[in-house]
Amino acid sequence: MKSSAILCASAILLASLQPVCAEVLLQLPSDVELLTVNGQKPLSTSPVTLSDGLNQIAFRYNAQYRKQANSVRYQSDVLIVRFNETDQALQLELPNIDSAKAAKQFDESPSITLLDKRNQAISFDQDRLVKNGLQIGRNFEQEIFQYNQGQHPASITLAAVESQPQVSTATSTPTLPAATSAPSTAVTTSAAVSTAAVTQGTAPDSPTQAEISHMLDYWYHLADDATKAKFKAKINGQ
């Protein structure tokens, strides 16, 4: 009987010494377009379940506001956030964009807040991934891959996150080279991305509906009244 009691106590002690599997839950606003999580396509939108430790997300802020009688769609640059948390429930917060002035202000200085489960702001690193020219068909995984090869404010390396993949994924994280010296600017040009895509045999992703909608609005507002009238007539005739 004494031996059984000792074995039972030992089992309880061993169980209490086992590490508890914790994770990080990240809640995103509905107008956030999540592009990559630790360099991969996201497996979910919100909430995002991550392993403890270092994590990186890339996203765009898609907002809509009224300008006189027109509805204006706003889309931010690709923003990158890197944070290191354990056993947390995080909430990403962005300022409300309700005017052209607010949109311009966010473009010039993106204001991002990460709150923990006690509603306290936590520290994180942020950067932006800028690509000039046409935005349709961008390969965000490839762009983040290129970004992470440099020593940028929010870059990561495989060594830092190889044990922190998205919790629900069963696929392995693509190999990322160790960080090397690079210019301090976090700009990915279309030429650099295209060259890398050809070298590695990858093709750009198909544009998302958000991208298509954004570009339609963009070109429509650039058109003159005659072109707008022709476009409306063409749409109404279909």
RAJO-V748312 format. One record per pair of residues at least 24 apart in sequence whose C-alpha atoms are under 8 Angstrom apart, sorted by the first residue. I is the first residue (numbers start at 0). J is the second residue. Records with the same first field share a line. If there is no record, write none. Layout:
I: J, J
This chain:
21: 50, 51, 85, 86
22: 48, 49, 50, 51, 85, 86, 87
23: 48, 49, 50, 51, 84, 85, 86, 87, 88, 89
24: 48, 49, 87, 88, 89
25: 49, 88, 89, 90, 91
26: 88, 89, 90, 91
27: 90, 91, 92
28: 91, 92, 93
30: 60, 61, 62
31: 58, 59, 60, 61
32: 58, 59, 60, 61
33: 57, 58, 59
34: 58, 59, 139
35: 139, 140
36: 165
37: 155, 160, 164, 165
38: 140, 143, 144, 172
39: 140, 172, 173
40: 140
42: 165, 167, 168
48: 165, 166, 167
49: 163, 164, 165, 166
50: 85, 162, 163, 164, 165, 166
51: 83, 84, 85, 86, 163
52: 82, 83, 84, 85, 160, 163
53: 81, 82, 83, 84, 159, 160, 163
54: 81, 82, 83, 160, 163
55: 79, 80, 81, 82, 153, 154, 155
56: 80, 81
62: 96
63: 96, 97
64: 96, 97, 98
65: 97, 98
66: 98, 99
71: 216
72: 213, 216
73: 102, 213
74: 213
75: 105, 106
76: 106, 127, 128, 129
77: 127, 128, 129
78: 125, 126, 127, 128
79: 125, 126, 127, 128, 153
80: 123, 124, 125, 126, 153
81: 123, 124, 125, 153, 154
82: 122, 123, 124
83: 123
87: 115, 116
88: 115, 116
89: 113, 114, 115, 116
90: 114, 115, 116
124: 152, 153
125: 152, 153
126: 151, 152, 153, 185
127: 185, 186
128: 185, 186, 187
129: 185, 186, 187, 188
130: 186, 187, 188, 189
131: 188, 189
132: 189
134: 210
135: 205, 206, 207, 210, 211, 214
136: 203, 204, 205, 206, 207
137: 203, 204, 205, 206
138: 202, 203, 204
141: 192, 195, 196
142: 187, 192
144: 175
145: 187, 192
146: 185, 187
147: 175, 178
148: 175, 176, 177, 178, 179
149: 178, 179, 180, 181, 182
150: 178, 179, 180, 181, 182, 183
151: 181, 183, 184, 185
